[in-house]
Each structure stands twice: as structure tokens, then as C-alpha cells.
Amino acid sequence: MENLVETLTPTTTAAKKTRQSNPSYLYDLVELQWLDAVTHNGWLELDELQKENSPSHTITVAFLVKEDATALYLASTYHDVETNAQITVPKGMVLSLKILKKAKLRGKK
């Protein structure tokens, strides 16, 4: 199978300039570490309950599109006023939040 990265990478001069440019984002690109709830469907011995259902340490890299008093709202993709692959994480589940790339265009839309 051919290498898709090489196959899909533009090779024109204009594309190379675009690829080398530093994109500006409307939202901060963040790394969020948080505890995710875990569910189990089926019978478990009582001593297995905690072992099988401990909260999951989860890492999400996405755009932070909104924050309020109770939660962080993230999306993997945005365009104009739409987002895709959204996740809402209650602040009580957050372990850490690191800004990977600060938004530069916020408020210009």
C-alpha cells in the first residue's frame, strides 16, 4: 500500500507556502487531561467492581470553543459557526488544561 501522507501532500510552490504558513485559529487548541466515567453492563463480583470500573484518565486534543462555570466545550473541527466531534467535559472531571496554540482571530468574525 502506498504512503498516503506522501500521496496526498501537495507539491506545488503555492501549496508548499501554504503548508509552511502558521495558521491562525478562532479558538485555543488545547490538551485536556480529565477523568472519564466508565460503565459496565453485566454481572460483576463486588470485589471486581472498583477494578473494572475505575475512572479512565483521558487525554483530548481539540479546540476549546466555549467555557462556562460548570464545563469546557471542545470540538475537533470547526468551520464558520459550525463544529464537529464535540465533547463537553464537566470542570469537576478536569485534571489539567494546557494551551497548545493560542487563538489569534477571536472576535474578528
N, C-alpha and C positions, 0 to 999 in steps of 0.2 A: 504494500500500500504506500502511495506517495505521501510525502510530508505535507500536510495541509497548511501549516504555517508558511512554508516556502511557496506553495501553490497559490495561496490567497493573498500574499504580501504584494502590494503594488510596487512596480519598479520604475514608473515614470518619474521624471525630475519633480514635477508638481506633487506627486504622491509622496515622494521622499521628504520634501519640505514640510508637507502636512504632517507626516508621521513624526518628524523631528520637533514639531512645534509643541509648545507647552499648553495643553488645553486648560481653559478656564471653566469652572463649574459654578452652577447656581447654588449648589448645596455642598456642605462639607462632606468629603469622603472620609469615612471613619472605620476604625476597627473596634468592634464592640465585643467584649467578653462578658458572658452572662450565664446564669443558671437556668436551664430549660426544664420544664416539668416533664416527667416521664410517666407513661401509663402502661399498664399491663392488663391484658384480657385473658383471664383463665385462673385456674386454681394454683395457689402457692402455699407452701407451709409458712407458718408465721415467722420462723427464723430466716426464711428466704426473702421476705417482703422488703426489708431495707436493702439487702444486697442486690436484688433485681430491679428496684425502683428508686435508686438514689438519683437526685437531680443531675442532669448532664451538663458539664462545663462546655459551653458552646462558644465558638468564635464566628462572628459575622462581619464581613467587609461589605459596606454598602453606603449609599448616600443618606445622610441624616436630613430628612425633608421637613420634619416638624418635631418640636418638643413642647410638652406642657408639664404641669405639676405632677402628673402621675406616670407618664410614659414617654418613650422615644419611638418615633415613627420613621422607619427606614424603607428604602426601595433600592433594588439592584439597578434599575434603569429608569430614566425619566426623559420626557420629551414635551416641550411646551408646558401644558398644565396636567399632563397625564404621567402616571408612574406604573411600573410593573414589578411583580415579585416583591410585594410589600410585606413587612413584618412590623408588628407593634410589640415592644418589649416593656413591661411594667418596670418602673425605676427600681422597685424593690428587688428585682432579679439581676440588676446590673452589677458586675464585678469591676469593670473598668471601661473607659471610653477614651480612645486615642484618635486624634485628628491626623489623618494621613496626608490630606491635601485640603487646604483652606479654600472655601468658596471665594471667588473673585467677582462674580457678576450679580450677587444677590441684590435685589431691589431695582435692577435695571429693566426688568420685564414689565 
